[in-house]
């Protein structure tokens, strides 16, 4: 598809909707409806299912007081300054800035 320019690694064709859905960790039984371009858009705009589940589990644990922070031991982003420590420092700086307005 033009938005991603991804193609099949062995065949001369774009990835199918089903292949994109598998990459996004949708179950094989999941059905995507609509026109073909709508199906690609729905899968492309979706949060990967397993990522959504991990977020939900963390939020539930946090709400129950079980988890305050999580260190998954892996890089969460390819961008600089997005690791846990950089994120904490950014939040601390924001808090200090907000305190100036109190």
N, C-alpha and C positions, 0 to 999 in steps of 0.2 A: 504494500500500500504506500502511496506517496508520502504519508505522514511519517512513516518509519523507515522506509527503504530497506526493510528486512526481507531477505529471501531465504528460501530453503537452502540448507548447507550443502546438499548433494544433488539437488534437482534444479533445473532452470525454471523456477516458478516462485511466486510469492508464498509466504506462509498462509495456510488456510485459517479460517476462523477457529476451527477446532484446535489447531496447533498453537495459535495465540492464546486461546483459553487455557490450554495445558501449561503454557509458560506462566500464565497468571494464576496458576494452581486451582482453577475451577475443576470440580468433579467431572468425570467423563459424562455423567448423566445430565449435566446442565445444558439447557436448551436456550439458545439466543435467538430472539425473534426479530422480525423486521427485514427491510431490504439489506442486501449484502453490505453496502457501505455503512448502514446503521449498525449492523452486527459488529463490524470491525471497530466502529467508534465506541460502542458499548463496552467491548472487551478492553480496548485501549484506554478508556477513561476509568476503568474499574481499579479499585485497590486490590492487589493480589489477595486471594482468600486467606492464605496462611499468614500473611502479614496482618490482615484485619483480625484474625483469631489471636495472634500474639499480642496485639494492642489491647484487645478486649480482656484477655487473661491478665495482663498487667494492670489495667484499670480496675478490674474486680479485686485483685490482690491489694492494690493501693487503697481502695475504698475499705477493705477489711483490715487495713493496718499491717498487712503482711509484708508488703514491698514498698519501700520508700524510694529506692533507686535500683536500677538494674544495670549491671555491666555485663554485656553479652560477650565481651572479649573479642569482638571483631569490629572492623571498620564499618560504620553505618553509612558512610557516604564517601564518594571519591573526591569531594570538595574539602579544601583546607578549612580548619576552624570549625568543623562539625563533629568533633569527637566529644565525649562526655565532659572532659575538663574545660574545653573551650566554651561549651554550651553553658556550664555552670558559671563560668566567669562572665559571660554575656548577661546572664540573668542577674548576677550580683551587681554588675554595672548598671543595669536597668533599674534595679531596686534603689541603688544609691542616687540615681538621677531622679527617680520618682520622689524620694525623700526630700529633695530640694524644694519640691512644690507643695509639701505638706505644711 
